[in-house]
Amino acid sequence: MKRITRRNFIKNSIKGSAAITATLGVSGVTESLATNAKIDQVVLGKSGVRLSRLAMGTGTHGWKHVSDQTKLGVKGFVDLAQHAYDSGVTFFDVADIYGSHTFLREALKYIPREKVVILTKIWTKPNSWMHVQSAPAALDRFRKEIGTDYLDIVLIHSQTSPNWLEEQKRMRDDLSEAREKGIIRTMGASCHSLDALKAAADSDWVEILLTRINPTGARMDGPPEKVMPVIKKAHDSGKGVIGMKIFGCGQLVKEKEREASLNFVLKSGNVDAMTIGFDKGVQMEDTIRRMNRIVATLDLK
């Protein structure tokens, strides 16, 4: 597979910038094509895991092992991942239900595994297209699919029950054992209800929390004024907090909306990193430029 260089990527992107902007349906994205901005690195709570403040998400409209990112095809996915890495992104967010494990494996033929952090998720709700596995079986399969000996962050995916910690005790115990064996580095959950989020914030077991957050409540577990205090509690206790749905899964794509959401999340001080699913490099460049500008105004001491 031929590697696309950053120079050629930018050159080709500038050529078609008008068409790209029309496709995105957003304004203000072409300015970033002339930058060489790189995202900064942060430490995820008390976990000690160091990663880029921005992750390349691979689960936009992810369901039944397909997402907008996998629909790019292997070459398109790999080119986007390489562009992300060249832009300082060392954090890759994949999951079983997105079907993105094997696509990341191809990208890791060009990106050094030891320099990136991989987050993946175990699905726990049986359905017609997904057979739920135990944590040990899932972790073995995931590592083979991705082509890695270990996984950095593993989350129990999409928890909604207020009693999910009790209901997932076996899986939690198995993940704790996997960490002791060095199969994973840290663990936690992604939450899709306010009650599940509150339970995660109160739990000593949860080290990493993936949560939906933006200033409008788009595709969130509740209004921001109710969600943010829960996230703050989790963050203050030392949990690593990763934000998702920053742009509301495509609902907040106008320039003012993107700017407002990034300001809201970054300036809260309660979110260590965020994952956003891009399907074009110009979207990523625009977001990195905005994030860097906002972060530069913060007192991070």
C-alpha positions in Angstrom: 0.0 0.0 0.0 1.5 3.3 -1.0 1.9 5.8 1.8 0.4 9.3 1.1 2.8 12.0 2.3 1.6 15.0 4.3 2.8 17.3 1.5 0.8 15.5 -1.2 -2.2 15.3 1.2 -2.3 19.0 1.7 -1.6 19.7 -2.0 -4.4 17.5 -3.1 -6.7 18.8 -0.4 -6.1 22.5 -1.4 -6.9 21.6 -5.0 -10.3 20.4 -4.0 -11.0 22.6 -1.0 -14.1 24.1 -2.4 -15.6 20.7 -3.1 -14.5 19.4 0.3 -16.2 22.3 2.1 -19.4 21.7 0.2 -19.3 18.0 1.1 -18.7 18.8 4.8 -21.5 21.3 4.9 -19.5 23.4 7.3 -17.5 26.6 7.1 -14.0 27.5 8.1 -12.3 24.2 7.3 -10.0 25.3 4.5 -7.9 27.7 6.6 -6.3 24.8 8.4 -4.9 23.3 5.2 -2.0 25.7 5.3 -1.0 24.8 8.9 1.3 22.2 10.3 -0.4 22.0 13.7 0.2 19.1 16.0 -2.0 18.2 18.9 -0.5 18.1 22.4 -0.1 15.1 24.7 -1.8 14.6 28.1 -1.9 12.1 30.9 -5.2 10.3 31.4 -6.1 10.8 35.0 -4.2 8.6 37.5 -3.8 5.8 34.9 -0.4 7.1 33.9 -1.3 6.5 30.2 0.1 9.3 28.1 -1.7 10.1 24.8 -2.7 12.8 22.5 -5.5 15.1 23.7 -7.4 14.1 20.5 -8.2 10.6 19.4 -9.0 9.4 15.9 -12.4 8.0 16.4 -13.5 5.1 14.2 -17.1 4.7 15.2 -19.1 7.4 13.5 -22.5 5.8 12.9 -20.8 2.6 14.0 -23.1 -0.4 14.1 -23.1 -4.0 12.8 -19.3 -3.9 12.4 -19.4 -0.9 10.0 -18.7 2.8 10.5 -18.2 5.9 8.4 -14.4 5.4 8.9 -14.4 1.7 7.7 -16.5 2.7 4.7 -13.5 4.7 3.5 -12.0 1.3 2.6 -8.6 0.0 3.9 -6.5 2.5 1.9 -8.7 5.5 2.9 -8.6 4.4 6.5 -4.9 3.9 6.6 -4.2 7.2 4.8 -6.4 9.0 7.4 -4.7 7.2 10.3 -1.2 8.2 8.9 -2.4 11.8 8.6 -3.6 11.7 12.2 -0.2 10.3 13.4 1.7 13.0 11.4 -0.5 15.6 13.2 0.5 14.3 16.6 -2.5 12.0 17.2 -1.2 9.0 19.1 -4.6 7.8 20.3 -6.8 5.5 18.3 -10.4 4.7 19.4 -11.7 1.4 18.0 -14.4 -1.1 19.0 -15.7 -4.5 18.0 -19.1 -3.2 16.9 -17.4 -0.6 14.6 -15.5 -3.3 12.7 -12.4 -1.2 12.9 -10.0 -3.6 14.5 -8.6 -5.1 11.3 -8.4 -1.6 9.7 -6.2 -0.4 12.5 -4.1 -3.5 12.1 -3.3 -2.4 8.5 -2.5 1.2 9.7 -0.1 -0.3 12.3 2.0 -1.6 9.4 3.0 2.1 8.8 2.6 3.6 12.3 4.8 2.3 15.2 2.6 0.4 17.7 4.8 1.3 20.7 4.2 5.0 20.1 0.4 4.9 20.1 -2.4 4.2 22.6 -5.2 1.9 21.5 -8.7 2.0 23.1 -11.2 -0.7 22.4 -14.5 -1.8 23.9 -16.3 -5.0 24.7 -20.0 -5.3 23.8 -22.2 -6.9 26.4 -25.7 -7.0 24.8 -26.5 -10.0 22.7 -28.3 -9.5 19.4 -28.8 -11.1 16.1 -25.4 -10.0 14.7 -23.2 -10.0 17.8 -22.3 -13.0 20.0 -21.2 -11.8 23.4 -17.9 -13.3 24.6 -16.3 -13.4 28.0 -13.6 -10.8 28.5 -10.7 -13.3 28.1 -12.1 -14.6 24.8 -12.8 -11.1 23.5 -9.3 -9.8 24.5 -7.6 -12.7 22.7 -9.7 -12.1 19.6 -9.2 -8.3 19.7 -5.4 -8.7 19.9 -5.3 -11.0 16.9 -7.6 -8.7 14.9 -5.5 -5.6 15.7 -2.2 -7.4 15.6 -0.9 -6.4 19.0 0.3 -8.3 22.1 -1.5 -5.9 24.5 -4.3 -3.3 24.6 -3.9 0.0 26.3 -7.4 0.8 27.3 -10.4 -1.6 27.4 -13.9 -0.4 28.2 -17.1 -2.2 28.9 -19.1 -0.7 26.0 -22.3 1.4 26.2 -23.6 0.8 29.7 -27.0 2.1 30.5 -28.2 0.3 33.6 -27.8 2.0 37.0 -26.7 -1.4 38.3 -24.2 -2.2 35.5 -21.3 -2.6 37.9 -23.0 -5.5 39.7 -24.4 -6.9 36.4 -20.9 -6.8 34.8 -19.0 -8.1 37.9 -17.6 -11.1 36.1 -16.3 -9.0 33.2 -14.9 -6.5 35.6 -13.0 -9.2 37.5 -11.7 -10.6 34.3 -10.5 -7.2 33.1 -8.8 -6.6 36.5 -7.0 -10.0 36.0 -6.0 -9.1 32.5 -4.4 -5.9 33.7 -2.4 -7.9 36.3 -1.2 -10.1 33.5 -0.2 -7.1 31.3 -2.7 -7.9 28.6 -4.3 -4.5 29.2 -3.0 -1.3 30.8 -6.2 0.2 32.2 -9.9 -0.2 32.0 -13.3 1.4 32.5 -16.6 1.9 30.8 -18.4 4.0 28.2 -21.8 5.2 29.5 -25.0 5.9 27.6 -27.3 7.0 30.4 -27.0 9.4 33.3 -27.6 6.7 35.9 -24.9 4.6 34.5 -22.6 7.6 34.4 -23.3 8.4 38.0 -22.5 4.8 39.0 -19.2 4.9 37.1 -18.2 8.2 38.7 -18.8 6.6 42.1 -16.9 3.4 41.4 -13.4 2.6 42.6 -13.1 0.0 39.8 -13.6 2.5 36.9 -10.3 4.1 35.9 -11.3 5.4 32.6 -14.6 7.0 31.7 -15.8 7.6 28.1 -18.8 10.0 28.2 -20.9 12.1 25.8 -20.4 15.8 26.4 -21.1 19.0 24.5 -22.8 22.3 25.4 -26.2 21.6 23.8 -27.0 18.1 25.0 -27.0 16.7 21.5 -26.9 12.9 21.7 -26.0 13.1 25.4 -27.2 11.3 28.5 -28.9 14.4 29.8 -28.6 18.2 29.8 -25.1 19.5 30.1 -25.9 21.1 33.5 -26.6 17.7 34.9 -23.9 15.7 33.1 -21.0 18.1 33.7 -21.1 17.8 37.6 -20.9 14.0 37.3 -18.0 14.3 35.0 -16.3 16.7 37.4 -16.8 14.3 40.2 -15.2 11.5 38.2 -12.3 13.7 37.1 -11.7 15.1 40.6 -11.4 11.5 41.9 -8.6 10.8 39.5 -10.4 9.0 36.8 -9.3 9.6 33.2 -12.2 11.2 31.4 -12.5 11.0 27.6 -15.2 13.0 25.9 -17.2 11.8 22.9 -20.0 13.3 20.8 -18.2 16.6 21.0 -19.9 17.6 17.8 -23.1 15.8 18.6 -22.6 13.0 16.1 -22.8 15.5 13.2 -25.5 17.8 14.8 -23.0 20.5 15.7 -21.1 21.1 12.5 -21.4 24.8 11.9 -18.3 26.8 12.6 -19.8 28.6 15.6 -21.1 25.3 17.0 -17.8 23.5 16.7 -16.0 26.4 18.3 -18.5 26.7 21.1 -18.3 22.9 21.8 -14.5 22.7 21.9 -14.4 25.8 24.2 -17.0 24.3 26.5 -15.3 20.9 26.8 -11.7 22.1 27.1 -12.4 25.0 29.4 -14.4 22.8 31.8 -11.1 21.3 33.0 -13.0 18.0 33.5 -12.1 16.2 30.3 -8.6 14.9 29.7 -9.0 13.9 26.1 -11.6 13.6 23.4 -12.4 11.3 20.6 -13.9 12.6 17.3 -14.7 10.6 14.2 -13.3 12.4 11.1 -13.6 11.1 7.6 -11.4 13.8 6.0 -8.0 15.1 7.0 -9.2 18.7 6.7 -11.7 18.2 9.4 -9.0 16.9 11.7 -6.7 19.8 10.9 -9.4 22.3 11.6 -10.2 20.7 15.0 -6.5 20.5 16.0 -5.9 24.1 15.1 -8.9 25.2 17.2 -8.0 22.9 20.1 -4.4 24.2 20.2 -5.6 27.8 20.2 -8.1 27.2 23.1 -5.6 25.2 25.1 -3.0 28.0 24.8 -5.4 30.2 26.7 -5.8 27.8 29.6 -3.9 27.8 32.9 -2.8 24.1 33.0 -0.4 24.4 36.0 
